[in-house]
Amino acid sequence: MQHHLAGEAGHIIINKSSQEKCTCGNYGCWQVSTSTKSLSLKQKHIQKLEII
Ligand SMILES: [Zn+2]
């Protein structure tokens, strides 16, 4: 058995209920969860800046 994907730091499953499918085929990988969060955070910052 090869475990290349399982050994990747970004493919640790931290959110099993996540709907975000990772490139490795799993759901809730650390990589996907963090990228989604950072995106929403950036959008909030942009909205705040526009209000100010
Ligand atoms: Zn993954």
mmCIF file of the protein (N, C-alpha, C, O) and its ligand, coordinates in Angstrom:
data_MODEL
# 
_entry.id   MODEL 
# 
loop_
_entity.id 
_entity.type 
_entity.pdbx_number_of_molecules 
1 polymer     1 
2 non-polymer 1 
# 
_entity_poly.entity_id                      1 
_entity_poly.type                           'polypeptide(L)' 
_entity_poly.nstd_linkage                   no 
_entity_poly.nstd_monomer                   no 
_entity_poly.pdbx_seq_one_letter_code       MQHHLAGEAGHIIINKSSQEKCTCGNYGCWQVSTSTKSLSLKQKHIQKLEII 
_entity_poly.pdbx_seq_one_letter_code_can   MQHHLAGEAGHIIINKSSQEKCTCGNYGCWQVSTSTKSLSLKQKHIQKLEII 
_entity_poly.pdbx_strand_id                 A 
# 
loop_
_entity_poly_seq.entity_id 
_entity_poly_seq.num 
_entity_poly_seq.mon_id 
_entity_poly_seq.hetero 
1 1  MET n 
1 2  GLN n 
1 3  HIS n 
1 4  HIS n 
1 5  LEU n 
1 6  ALA n 
1 7  GLY n 
1 8  GLU n 
1 9  ALA n 
1 10 GLY n 
1 11 HIS n 
1 12 ILE n 
1 13 ILE n 
1 14 ILE n 
1 15 ASN n 
1 16 LYS n 
1 17 SER n 
1 18 SER n 
1 19 GLN n 
1 20 GLU n 
1 21 LYS n 
1 22 CYS n 
1 23 THR n 
1 24 CYS n 
1 25 GLY n 
1 26 ASN n 
1 27 TYR n 
1 28 GLY n 
1 29 CYS n 
1 30 TRP n 
1 31 GLN n 
1 32 VAL n 
1 33 SER n 
1 34 THR n 
1 35 SER n 
1 36 THR n 
1 37 LYS n 
1 38 SER n 
1 39 LEU n 
1 40 SER n 
1 41 LEU n 
1 42 LYS n 
1 43 GLN n 
1 44 LYS n 
1 45 HIS n 
1 46 ILE n 
1 47 GLN n 
1 48 LYS n 
1 49 LEU n 
1 50 GLU n 
1 51 ILE n 
1 52 ILE n 
# 
loop_
_struct_asym.id 
_struct_asym.entity_id 
A 1 
B 2 
# 
loop_
_chem_comp.id 
_chem_comp.type 
_chem_comp.mon_nstd_flag 
ALA 'L-peptide linking' y 
ASN 'L-peptide linking' y 
CYS 'L-peptide linking' y 
GLN 'L-peptide linking' y 
GLU 'L-peptide linking' y 
GLY 'peptide linking'   y 
HIS 'L-peptide linking' y 
ILE 'L-peptide linking' y 
LEU 'L-peptide linking' y 
LYS 'L-peptide linking' y 
MET 'L-peptide linking' y 
SER 'L-peptide linking' y 
THR 'L-peptide linking' y 
TRP 'L-peptide linking' y 
TYR 'L-peptide linking' y 
VAL 'L-peptide linking' y 
ZN  non-polymer         . 
# 
_pdbx_entity_nonpoly.entity_id   2 
_pdbx_entity_nonpoly.name        ? 
_pdbx_entity_nonpoly.comp_id     ZN 
# 
_pdbx_nonpoly_scheme.asym_id         B 
_pdbx_nonpoly_scheme.entity_id       2 
_pdbx_nonpoly_scheme.mon_id          ZN 
_pdbx_nonpoly_scheme.ndb_seq_num     1 
_pdbx_nonpoly_scheme.pdb_seq_num     101 
_pdbx_nonpoly_scheme.auth_seq_num    101 
_pdbx_nonpoly_scheme.pdb_mon_id      ZN 
_pdbx_nonpoly_scheme.auth_mon_id     ZN 
_pdbx_nonpoly_scheme.pdb_strand_id   A 
_pdbx_nonpoly_scheme.pdb_ins_code    . 
# 
loop_
_atom_site.group_PDB 
_atom_site.id 
_atom_site.type_symbol 
_atom_site.label_atom_id 
_atom_site.label_alt_id 
_atom_site.label_comp_id 
_atom_site.label_asym_id 
_atom_site.label_entity_id 
_atom_site.label_seq_id 
_atom_site.pdbx_PDB_ins_code 
_atom_site.Cartn_x 
_atom_site.Cartn_y 
_atom_site.Cartn_z 
_atom_site.occupancy 
_atom_site.B_iso_or_equiv 
_atom_site.pdbx_formal_charge 
_atom_site.auth_seq_id 
_atom_site.auth_comp_id 
_atom_site.auth_asym_id 
_atom_site.auth_atom_id 
_atom_site.pdbx_PDB_model_num 
ATOM   1   N  N  . MET A 1 1  ? 0.840   -1.218 0.000  1.00 0.00 ? 1   MET A N  1 
ATOM   2   C  CA . MET A 1 1  ? 0.000   0.000  0.000  1.00 0.00 ? 1   MET A CA 1 
ATOM   3   C  C  . MET A 1 1  ? 0.862   1.251  0.000  1.00 0.00 ? 1   MET A C  1 
ATOM   4   O  O  . MET A 1 1  ? 1.869   1.342  0.703  1.00 0.00 ? 1   MET A O  1 
ATOM   5   N  N  . GLN A 1 2  ? 0.433   2.223  -0.819 1.00 0.00 ? 2   GLN A N  1 
ATOM   6   C  CA . GLN A 1 2  ? 1.137   3.495  -0.838 1.00 0.00 ? 2   GLN A CA 1 
ATOM   7   C  C  . GLN A 1 2  ? 0.303   4.539  -0.091 1.00 0.00 ? 2   GLN A C  1 
ATOM   8   O  O  . GLN A 1 2  ? -0.921  4.577  -0.218 1.00 0.00 ? 2   GLN A O  1 
ATOM   9   N  N  . HIS A 1 3  ? 0.960   5.356  0.663  1.00 0.00 ? 3   HIS A N  1 
ATOM   10  C  CA . HIS A 1 3  ? 0.235   6.338  1.485  1.00 0.00 ? 3   HIS A CA 1 
ATOM   11  C  C  . HIS A 1 3  ? 0.757   7.742  1.237  1.00 0.00 ? 3   HIS A C  1 
ATOM   12  O  O  . HIS A 1 3  ? 1.002   8.500  2.176  1.00 0.00 ? 3   HIS A O  1 
ATOM   13  N  N  . HIS A 1 4  ? 0.923   8.076  -0.011 1.00 0.00 ? 4   HIS A N  1 
ATOM   14  C  CA . HIS A 1 4  ? 1.444   9.403  -0.338 1.00 0.00 ? 4   HIS A CA 1 
ATOM   15  C  C  . HIS A 1 4  ? 0.484   10.489 0.151  1.00 0.00 ? 4   HIS A C  1 
ATOM   16  O  O  . HIS A 1 4  ? 0.900   11.447 0.802  1.00 0.00 ? 4   HIS A O  1 
ATOM   17  N  N  . LEU A 1 5  ? -0.797  10.332 -0.166 1.00 0.00 ? 5   LEU A N  1 
ATOM   18  C  CA . LEU A 1 5  ? -1.778  11.361 0.194  1.00 0.00 ? 5   LEU A CA 1 
ATOM   19  C  C  . LEU A 1 5  ? -1.941  11.439 1.697  1.00 0.00 ? 5   LEU A C  1 
ATOM   20  O  O  . LEU A 1 5  ? -2.032  12.530 2.261  1.00 0.00 ? 5   LEU A O  1 
ATOM   21  N  N  . ALA A 1 6  ? -1.978  10.292 2.346  1.00 0.00 ? 6   ALA A N  1 
ATOM   22  C  CA . ALA A 1 6  ? -2.184  10.284 3.791  1.00 0.00 ? 6   ALA A CA 1 
ATOM   23  C  C  . ALA A 1 6  ? -1.028  10.967 4.515  1.00 0.00 ? 6   ALA A C  1 
ATOM   24  O  O  . ALA A 1 6  ? -1.193  11.465 5.628  1.00 0.00 ? 6   ALA A O  1 
ATOM   25  N  N  . GLY A 1 7  ? 0.142   10.988 3.879  1.00 0.00 ? 7   GLY A N  1 
ATOM   26  C  CA . GLY A 1 7  ? 1.301   11.583 4.523  1.00 0.00 ? 7   GLY A CA 1 
ATOM   27  C  C  . GLY A 1 7  ? 1.407   13.079 4.296  1.00 0.00 ? 7   GLY A C  1 
ATOM   28  O  O  . GLY A 1 7  ? 2.214   13.753 4.938  1.00 0.00 ? 7   GLY A O  1 
ATOM   29  N  N  . GLU A 1 8  ? 0.596   13.602 3.386  1.00 0.00 ? 8   GLU A N  1 
ATOM   30  C  CA . GLU A 1 8  ? 0.651   15.032 3.104  1.00 0.00 ? 8   GLU A CA 1 
ATOM   31  C  C  . GLU A 1 8  ? 0.086   15.821 4.272  1.00 0.00 ? 8   GLU A C  1 
ATOM   32  O  O  . GLU A 1 8  ? -0.960  15.467 4.815  1.00 0.00 ? 8   GLU A O  1 
ATOM   33  N  N  . ALA A 1 9  ? 0.759   16.870 4.655  1.00 0.00 ? 9   ALA A N  1 
ATOM   34  C  CA . ALA A 1 9  ? 0.322   17.660 5.799  1.00 0.00 ? 9   ALA A CA 1 
ATOM   35  C  C  . ALA A 1 9  ? -1.036  18.302 5.543  1.00 0.00 ? 9   ALA A C  1 
ATOM   36  O  O  . ALA A 1 9  ? -1.823  18.484 6.472  1.00 0.00 ? 9   ALA A O  1 
ATOM   37  N  N  . GLY A 1 10 ? -1.313  18.643 4.290  1.00 0.00 ? 10  GLY A N  1 
ATOM   38  C  CA . GLY A 1 10 ? -2.554  19.336 3.965  1.00 0.00 ? 10  GLY A CA 1 
ATOM   39  C  C  . GLY A 1 10 ? -3.744  18.413 3.854  1.00 0.00 ? 10  GLY A C  1 
ATOM   40  O  O  . GLY A 1 10 ? -4.866  18.875 3.651  1.00 0.00 ? 10  GLY A O  1 
ATOM   41  N  N  . HIS A 1 11 ? -3.522  17.112 3.984  1.00 0.00 ? 11  HIS A N  1 
ATOM   42  C  CA . HIS A 1 11 ? -4.621  16.174 3.784  1.00 0.00 ? 11  HIS A CA 1 
ATOM   43  C  C  . HIS A 1 11 ? -4.985  15.439 5.051  1.00 0.00 ? 11  HIS A C  1 
ATOM   44  O  O  . HIS A 1 11 ? -5.424  14.289 5.015  1.00 0.00 ? 11  HIS A O  1 
ATOM   45  N  N  . ILE A 1 12 ? -4.801  16.108 6.168  1.00 0.00 ? 12  ILE A N  1 
ATOM   46  C  CA . ILE A 1 12 ? -5.312  15.584 7.431  1.00 0.00 ? 12  ILE A CA 1 
ATOM   47  C  C  . ILE A 1 12 ? -6.772  15.996 7.525  1.00 0.00 ? 12  ILE A C  1 
ATOM   48  O  O  . ILE A 1 12 ? -7.084  17.183 7.429  1.00 0.00 ? 12  ILE A O  1 
ATOM   49  N  N  . ILE A 1 13 ? -7.668  15.042 7.711  1.00 0.00 ? 13  ILE A N  1 
ATOM   50  C  CA . ILE A 1 13 ? -9.097  15.359 7.753  1.00 0.00 ? 13  ILE A CA 1 
ATOM   51  C  C  . ILE A 1 13 ? -9.455  15.928 9.122  1.00 0.00 ? 13  ILE A C  1 
ATOM   52  O  O  . ILE A 1 13 ? -9.405  15.229 10.134 1.00 0.00 ? 13  ILE A O  1 
ATOM   53  N  N  . ILE A 1 14 ? -9.816  17.208 9.134  1.00 0.00 ? 14  ILE A N  1 
ATOM   54  C  CA . ILE A 1 14 ? -10.151 17.871 10.398 1.00 0.00 ? 14  ILE A CA 1 
ATOM   55  C  C  . ILE A 1 14 ? -11.639 18.155 10.486 1.00 0.00 ? 14  ILE A C  1 
ATOM   56  O  O  . ILE A 1 14 ? -12.137 18.480 11.564 1.00 0.00 ? 14  ILE A O  1 
ATOM   57  N  N  . ASN A 1 15 ? -12.359 18.042 9.383  1.00 0.00 ? 15  ASN A N  1 
ATOM   58  C  CA . ASN A 1 15 ? -13.793 18.343 9.394  1.00 0.00 ? 15  ASN A CA 1 
ATOM   59  C  C  . ASN A 1 15 ? -14.539 17.321 8.546  1.00 0.00 ? 15  ASN A C  1 
ATOM   60  O  O  . ASN A 1 15 ? -14.734 17.519 7.346  1.00 0.00 ? 15  ASN A O  1 
ATOM   61  N  N  . LYS A 1 16 ? -14.951 16.234 9.173  1.00 0.00 ? 16  LYS A N  1 
ATOM   62  C  CA . LYS A 1 16 ? -15.585 15.142 8.424  1.00 0.00 ? 16  LYS A CA 1 
ATOM   63  C  C  . LYS A 1 16 ? -16.951 15.536 7.885  1.00 0.00 ? 16  LYS A C  1 
ATOM   64  O  O  . LYS A 1 16 ? -17.440 14.911 6.944  1.00 0.00 ? 16  LYS A O  1 
ATOM   65  N  N  . SER A 1 17 ? -17.576 16.550 8.453  1.00 0.00 ? 17  SER A N  1 
ATOM   66  C  CA . SER A 1 17 ? -18.901 16.971 7.994  1.00 0.00 ? 17  SER A CA 1 
ATOM   67  C  C  . SER A 1 17 ? -18.814 17.999 6.877  1.00 0.00 ? 17  SER A C  1 
ATOM   68  O  O  . SER A 1 17 ? -19.834 18.488 6.390  1.00 0.00 ? 17  SER A O  1 
ATOM   69  N  N  . SER A 1 18 ? -17.584 18.325 6.473  1.00 0.00 ? 18  SER A N  1 
ATOM   70  C  CA . SER A 1 18 ? -17.399 19.340 5.438  1.00 0.00 ? 18  SER A CA 1 
ATOM   71  C  C  . SER A 1 18 ? -17.953 18.885 4.088  1.00 0.00 ? 18  SER A C  1 
ATOM   72  O  O  . SER A 1 18 ? -17.860 17.708 3.740  1.00 0.00 ? 18  SER A O  1 
ATOM   73  N  N  . GLN A 1 19 ? -18.521 19.808 3.341  1.00 0.00 ? 19  GLN A N  1 
ATOM   74  C  CA . GLN A 1 19 ? -19.028 19.532 1.992  1.00 0.00 ? 19  GLN A CA 1 
ATOM   75  C  C  . GLN A 1 19 ? -17.966 19.821 0.942  1.00 0.00 ? 19  GLN A C  1 
ATOM   76  O  O  . GLN A 1 19 ? -18.156 19.545 -0.242 1.00 0.00 ? 19  GLN A O  1 
ATOM   77  N  N  . GLU A 1 20 ? -16.839 20.382 1.392  1.00 0.00 ? 20  GLU A N  1 
ATOM   78  C  CA . GLU A 1 20 ? -15.787 20.760 0.458  1.00 0.00 ? 20  GLU A CA 1 
ATOM   79  C  C  . GLU A 1 20 ? -14.971 19.528 0.097  1.00 0.00 ? 20  GLU A C  1 
ATOM   80  O  O  . GLU A 1 20 ? -14.355 18.919 0.971  1.00 0.00 ? 20  GLU A O  1 
ATOM   81  N  N  . LYS A 1 21 ? -14.957 19.152 -1.181 1.00 0.00 ? 21  LYS A N  1 
ATOM   82  C  CA . LYS A 1 21 ? -14.188 18.000 -1.617 1.00 0.00 ? 21  LYS A CA 1 
ATOM   83  C  C  . LYS A 1 21 ? -12.784 18.426 -1.991 1.00 0.00 ? 21  LYS A C  1 
ATOM   84  O  O  . LYS A 1 21 ? -12.577 19.372 -2.751 1.00 0.00 ? 21  LYS A O  1 
ATOM   85  N  N  . CYS A 1 22 ? -11.837 17.709 -1.443 1.00 0.00 ? 22  CYS A N  1 
ATOM   86  C  CA . CYS A 1 22 ? -10.434 18.018 -1.700 1.00 0.00 ? 22  CYS A CA 1 
ATOM   87  C  C  . CYS A 1 22 ? -9.989  17.383 -3.009 1.00 0.00 ? 22  CYS A C  1 
ATOM   88  O  O  . CYS A 1 22 ? -10.665 16.511 -3.555 1.00 0.00 ? 22  CYS A O  1 
ATOM   89  N  N  . THR A 1 23 ? -8.847  17.833 -3.501 1.00 0.00 ? 23  THR A N  1 
ATOM   90  C  CA . THR A 1 23 ? -8.281  17.265 -4.724 1.00 0.00 ? 23  THR A CA 1 
ATOM   91  C  C  . THR A 1 23 ? -7.881  15.815 -4.539 1.00 0.00 ? 23  THR A C  1 
ATOM   92  O  O  . THR A 1 23 ? -7.721  15.091 -5.522 1.00 0.00 ? 23  THR A O  1 
ATOM   93  N  N  . CYS A 1 24 ? -7.714  15.373 -3.294 1.00 0.00 ? 24  CYS A N  1 
ATOM   94  C  CA . CYS A 1 24 ? -7.319  13.995 -3.020 1.00 0.00 ? 24  CYS A CA 1 
ATOM   95  C  C  . CYS A 1 24 ? -8.543  13.088 -2.944 1.00 0.00 ? 24  CYS A C  1 
ATOM   96  O  O  . CYS A 1 24 ? -8.396  11.872 -2.830 1.00 0.00 ? 24  CYS A O  1 
ATOM   97  N  N  . GLY A 1 25 ? -9.759  13.660 -3.006 1.00 0.00 ? 25  GLY A N  1 
ATOM   98  C  CA . GLY A 1 25 ? -10.972 12.848 -3.017 1.00 0.00 ? 25  GLY A CA 1 
ATOM   99  C  C  . GLY A 1 25 ? -11.639 12.749 -1.665 1.00 0.00 ? 25  GLY A C  1 
ATOM   100 O  O  . GLY A 1 25 ? -12.747 12.224 -1.566 1.00 0.00 ? 25  GLY A O  1 
ATOM   101 N  N  . ASN A 1 26 ? -10.994 13.240 -0.618 1.00 0.00 ? 26  ASN A N  1 
ATOM   102 C  CA . ASN A 1 26 ? -11.599 13.210 0.710  1.00 0.00 ? 26  ASN A CA 1 
ATOM   103 C  C  . ASN A 1 26 ? -12.333 14.507 1.007  1.00 0.00 ? 26  ASN A C  1 
ATOM   104 O  O  . ASN A 1 26 ? -12.154 15.509 0.314  1.00 0.00 ? 26  ASN A O  1 
ATOM   105 N  N  . TYR A 1 27 ? -13.143 14.479 2.020  1.00 0.00 ? 27  TYR A N  1 
ATOM   106 C  CA . TYR A 1 27 ? -13.865 15.682 2.438  1.00 0.00 ? 27  TYR A CA 1 
ATOM   107 C  C  . TYR A 1 27 ? -13.301 16.187 3.760  1.00 0.00 ? 27  TYR A C  1 
ATOM   108 O  O  . TYR A 1 27 ? -12.984 15.398 4.651  1.00 0.00 ? 27  TYR A O  1 
ATOM   109 N  N  . GLY A 1 28 ? -13.178 17.498 3.883  1.00 0.00 ? 28  GLY A N  1 
ATOM   110 C  CA . GLY A 1 28 ? -12.775 18.080 5.156  1.00 0.00 ? 28  GLY A CA 1 
ATOM   111 C  C  . GLY A 1 28 ? -11.293 18.064 5.418  1.00 0.00 ? 28  GLY A C  1 
ATOM   112 O  O  . GLY A 1 28 ? -10.874 18.149 6.572  1.00 0.00 ? 28  GLY A O  1 
ATOM   113 N  N  . CYS A 1 29 ? -10.486 17.958 4.385  1.00 0.00 ? 29  CYS A N  1 
ATOM   114 C  CA . CYS A 1 29 ? -9.041  18.016 4.570  1.00 0.00 ? 29  CYS A CA 1 
ATOM   115 C  C  . CYS A 1 29 ? -8.646  19.374 5.157  1.00 0.00 ? 29  CYS A C  1 
ATOM   116 O  O  . CYS A 1 29 ? -9.315  20.386 4.942  1.00 0.00 ? 29  CYS A O  1 
ATOM   117 N  N  . TRP A 1 30 ? -7.542  19.361 5.901  1.00 0.00 ? 30  TRP A N  1 
ATOM   118 C  CA . TRP A 1 30 ? -7.039  20.593 6.501  1.00 0.00 ? 30  TRP A CA 1 
ATOM   119 C  C  . TRP A 1 30 ? -6.815  21.633 5.418  1.00 0.00 ? 30  TRP A C  1 
ATOM   120 O  O  . TRP A 1 30 ? -7.144  22.806 5.597  1.00 0.00 ? 30  TRP A O  1 
ATOM   121 N  N  . GLN A 1 31 ? -6.260  21.206 4.301  1.00 0.00 ? 31  GLN A N  1 
ATOM   122 C  CA . GLN A 1 31 ? -5.954  22.106 3.181  1.00 0.00 ? 31  GLN A CA 1 
ATOM   123 C  C  . GLN A 1 31 ? -7.208  22.833 2.686  1.00 0.00 ? 31  GLN A C  1 
ATOM   124 O  O  . GLN A 1 31 ? -7.198  24.049 2.496  1.00 0.00 ? 31  GLN A O  1 
ATOM   125 N  N  . VAL A 1 32 ? -8.294  22.064 2.480  1.00 0.00 ? 32  VAL A N  1 
ATOM   126 C  CA . VAL A 1 32 ? -9.526  22.643 1.950  1.00 0.00 ? 32  VAL A CA 1 
ATOM   127 C  C  . VAL A 1 32 ? -10.190 23.534 3.001  1.00 0.00 ? 32  VAL A C  1 
ATOM   128 O  O  . VAL A 1 32 ? -10.653 24.632 2.689  1.00 0.00 ? 32  VAL A O  1 
ATOM   129 N  N  . SER A 1 33 ? -10.232 23.061 4.233  1.00 0.00 ? 33  SER A N  1 
ATOM   130 C  CA . SER A 1 33 ? -10.914 23.812 5.287  1.00 0.00 ? 33  SER A CA 1 
ATOM   131 C  C  . SER A 1 33 ? -10.246 25.155 5.525  1.00 0.00 ? 33  SER A C  1 
ATOM   132 O  O  . SER A 1 33 ? -10.929 26.169 5.671  1.00 0.00 ? 33  SER A O  1 
ATOM   133 N  N  . THR A 1 34 ? -8.936  25.174 5.566  1.00 0.00 ? 34  THR A N  1 
ATOM   134 C  CA . THR A 1 34 ? -8.233  26.422 5.834  1.00 0.00 ? 34  THR A CA 1 
ATOM   135 C  C  . THR A 1 34 ? -8.356  27.392 4.664  1.00 0.00 ? 34  THR A C  1 
ATOM   136 O  O  . THR A 1 34 ? -8.493  28.597 4.872  1.00 0.00 ? 34  THR A O  1 
ATOM   137 N  N  . SER A 1 35 ? -8.309  26.882 3.444  1.00 0.00 ? 35  SER A N  1 
ATOM   138 C  CA . SER A 1 35 ? -8.406  27.765 2.282  1.00 0.00 ? 35  SER A CA 1 
ATOM   139 C  C  . SER A 1 35 ? -9.804  28.384 2.213  1.00 0.00 ? 35  SER A C  1 
ATOM   140 O  O  . SER A 1 35 ? -9.951  29.543 1.827  1.00 0.00 ? 35  SER A O  1 
ATOM   141 N  N  . THR A 1 36 ? -10.825 27.617 2.583  1.00 0.00 ? 36  THR A N  1 
ATOM   142 C  CA . THR A 1 36 ? -12.191 28.142 2.580  1.00 0.00 ? 36  THR A CA 1 
ATOM   143 C  C  . THR A 1 36 ? -12.344 29.225 3.635  1.00 0.00 ? 36  THR A C  1 
ATOM   144 O  O  . THR A 1 36 ? -12.952 30.265 3.385  1.00 0.00 ? 36  THR A O  1 
ATOM   145 N  N  . LYS A 1 37 ? -11.785 28.974 4.824  1.00 0.00 ? 37  LYS A N  1 
ATOM   146 C  CA . LYS A 1 37 ? -11.902 29.964 5.900  1.00 0.00 ? 37  LYS A CA 1 
ATOM   147 C  C  . LYS A 1 37 ? -11.186 31.256 5.532  1.00 0.00 ? 37  LYS A C  1 
ATOM   148 O  O  . LYS A 1 37 ? -11.718 32.346 5.741  1.00 0.00 ? 37  LYS A O  1 
ATOM   149 N  N  . SER A 1 38 ? -9.993  31.137 4.992  1.00 0.00 ? 38  SER A N  1 
ATOM   150 C  CA . SER A 1 38 ? -9.225  32.332 4.666  1.00 0.00 ? 38  SER A CA 1 
ATOM   151 C  C  . SER A 1 38 ? -9.932  33.135 3.575  1.00 0.00 ? 38  SER A C  1 
ATOM   152 O  O  . SER A 1 38 ? -9.875  34.365 3.568  1.00 0.00 ? 38  SER A O  1 
ATOM   153 N  N  . LEU A 1 39 ? -10.595 32.439 2.655  1.00 0.00 ? 39  LEU A N  1 
ATOM   154 C  CA . LEU A 1 39 ? -11.332 33.141 1.607  1.00 0.00 ? 39  LEU A CA 1 
ATOM   155 C  C  . LEU A 1 39 ? -12.470 33.956 2.206  1.00 0.00 ? 39  LEU A C  1 
ATOM   156 O  O  . LEU A 1 39 ? -12.637 35.126 1.863  1.00 0.00 ? 39  LEU A O  1 
ATOM   157 N  N  . SER A 1 40 ? -13.256 33.354 3.096  1.00 0.00 ? 40  SER A N  1 
ATOM   158 C  CA . SER A 1 40 ? -14.384 34.063 3.687  1.00 0.00 ? 40  SER A CA 1 
ATOM   159 C  C  . SER A 1 40 ? -13.893 35.218 4.546  1.00 0.00 ? 40  SER A C  1 
ATOM   160 O  O  . SER A 1 40 ? -14.536 36.265 4.604  1.00 0.00 ? 40  SER A O  1 
ATOM   161 N  N  . LEU A 1 41 ? -12.758 35.036 5.213  1.00 0.00 ? 41  LEU A N  1 
ATOM   162 C  CA . LEU A 1 41 ? -12.203 36.110 6.027  1.00 0.00 ? 41  LEU A CA 1 
ATOM   163 C  C  . LEU A 1 41 ? -11.802 37.282 5.138  1.00 0.00 ? 41  LEU A C  1 
ATOM   164 O  O  . LEU A 1 41 ? -12.056 38.437 5.479  1.00 0.00 ? 41  LEU A O  1 
ATOM   165 N  N  . LYS A 1 42 ? -11.183 36.990 4.007  1.00 0.00 ? 42  LYS A N  1 
ATOM   166 C  CA . LYS A 1 42 ? -10.773 38.055 3.098  1.00 0.00 ? 42  LYS A CA 1 
ATOM   167 C  C  . LYS A 1 42 ? -11.999 38.826 2.589  1.00 0.00 ? 42  LYS A C  1 
ATOM   168 O  O  . LYS A 1 42 ? -11.968 40.051 2.479  1.00 0.00 ? 42  LYS A O  1 
ATOM   169 N  N  . GLN A 1 43 ? -13.065 38.101 2.283  1.00 0.00 ? 43  GLN A N  1 
ATOM   170 C  CA . GLN A 1 43 ? -14.277 38.754 1.788  1.00 0.00 ? 43  GLN A CA 1 
ATOM   171 C  C  . GLN A 1 43 ? -14.861 39.670 2.855  1.00 0.00 ? 43  GLN A C  1 
ATOM   172 O  O  . GLN A 1 43 ? -15.330 40.764 2.540  1.00 0.00 ? 43  GLN A O  1 
ATOM   173 N  N  . LYS A 1 44 ? -14.839 39.235 4.122  1.00 0.00 ? 44  LYS A N  1 
ATOM   174 C  CA . LYS A 1 44 ? -15.353 40.079 5.202  1.00 0.00 ? 44  LYS A CA 1 
ATOM   175 C  C  . LYS A 1 44 ? -14.530 41.353 5.317  1.00 0.00 ? 44  LYS A C  1 
ATOM   176 O  O  . LYS A 1 44 ? -15.074 42.443 5.496  1.00 0.00 ? 44  LYS A O  1 
ATOM   177 N  N  . HIS A 1 45 ? -13.210 41.204 5.211  1.00 0.00 ? 45  HIS A N  1 
ATOM   178 C  CA . HIS A 1 45 ? -12.338 42.376 5.296  1.00 0.00 ? 45  HIS A CA 1 
ATOM   179 C  C  . HIS A 1 45 ? -12.649 43.365 4.176  1.00 0.00 ? 45  HIS A C  1 
ATOM   180 O  O  . HIS A 1 45 ? -12.691 44.576 4.391  1.00 0.00 ? 45  HIS A O  1 
ATOM   181 N  N  . ILE A 1 46 ? -12.863 42.835 2.996  1.00 0.00 ? 46  ILE A N  1 
ATOM   182 C  CA . ILE A 1 46 ? -13.160 43.696 1.850  1.00 0.00 ? 46  ILE A CA 1 
ATOM   183 C  C  . ILE A 1 46 ? -14.477 44.441 2.088  1.00 0.00 ? 46  ILE A C  1 
ATOM   184 O  O  . ILE A 1 46 ? -14.578 45.637 1.813  1.00 0.00 ? 46  ILE A O  1 
ATOM   185 N  N  . GLN A 1 47 ? -15.483 43.728 2.598  1.00 0.00 ? 47  GLN A N  1 
ATOM   186 C  CA . GLN A 1 47 ? -16.775 44.355 2.855  1.00 0.00 ? 47  GLN A CA 1 
ATOM   187 C  C  . GLN A 1 47 ? -16.628 45.466 3.888  1.00 0.00 ? 47  GLN A C  1 
ATOM   188 O  O  . GLN A 1 47 ? -17.209 46.540 3.734  1.00 0.00 ? 47  GLN A O  1 
ATOM   189 N  N  . LYS A 1 48 ? -15.852 45.210 4.943  1.00 0.00 ? 48  LYS A N  1 
ATOM   190 C  CA . LYS A 1 48 ? -15.646 46.242 5.972  1.00 0.00 ? 48  LYS A CA 1 
ATOM   191 C  C  . LYS A 1 48 ? -14.964 47.474 5.386  1.00 0.00 ? 48  LYS A C  1 
ATOM   192 O  O  . LYS A 1 48 ? -15.335 48.610 5.683  1.00 0.00 ? 48  LYS A O  1 
ATOM   193 N  N  . LEU A 1 49 ? -13.964 47.228 4.551  1.00 0.00 ? 49  LEU A N  1 
ATOM   194 C  CA . LEU A 1 49 ? -13.243 48.341 3.944  1.00 0.00 ? 49  LEU A CA 1 
ATOM   195 C  C  . LEU A 1 49 ? -14.169 49.187 3.077  1.00 0.00 ? 49  LEU A C  1 
ATOM   196 O  O  . LEU A 1 49 ? -14.055 50.412 3.053  1.00 0.00 ? 49  LEU A O  1 
ATOM   197 N  N  . GLU A 1 50 ? -15.072 48.542 2.373  1.00 0.00 ? 50  GLU A N  1 
ATOM   198 C  CA . GLU A 1 50 ? -15.984 49.273 1.495  1.00 0.00 ? 50  GLU A CA 1 
ATOM   199 C  C  . GLU A 1 50 ? -16.955 50.128 2.322  1.00 0.00 ? 50  GLU A C  1 
ATOM   200 O  O  . GLU A 1 50 ? -17.328 51.227 1.911  1.00 0.00 ? 50  GLU A O  1 
ATOM   201 N  N  . ILE A 1 51 ? -17.357 49.613 3.486  1.00 0.00 ? 51  ILE A N  1 
ATOM   202 C  CA . ILE A 1 51 ? -18.281 50.362 4.349  1.00 0.00 ? 51  ILE A CA 1 
ATOM   203 C  C  . ILE A 1 51 ? -17.592 51.610 4.901  1.00 0.00 ? 51  ILE A C  1 
ATOM   204 O  O  . ILE A 1 51 ? -18.190 52.685 4.965  1.00 0.00 ? 51  ILE A O  1 
ATOM   205 N  N  . ILE A 1 52 ? -16.312 51.451 5.304  1.00 0.00 ? 52  ILE A N  1 
ATOM   206 C  CA . ILE A 1 52 ? -15.571 52.578 5.860  1.00 0.00 ? 52  ILE A CA 1 
ATOM   207 C  C  . ILE A 1 52 ? -15.276 53.577 4.748  1.00 0.00 ? 52  ILE A C  1 
ATOM   208 O  O  . ILE A 1 52 ? -14.655 54.611 4.996  1.00 0.00 ? 52  ILE A O  1 
HETATM 209 ZN ZN . ZN  B 2 .  ? -7.024  16.217 0.715  1.00 0.00 2 101 ZN  A ZN 1 
# 
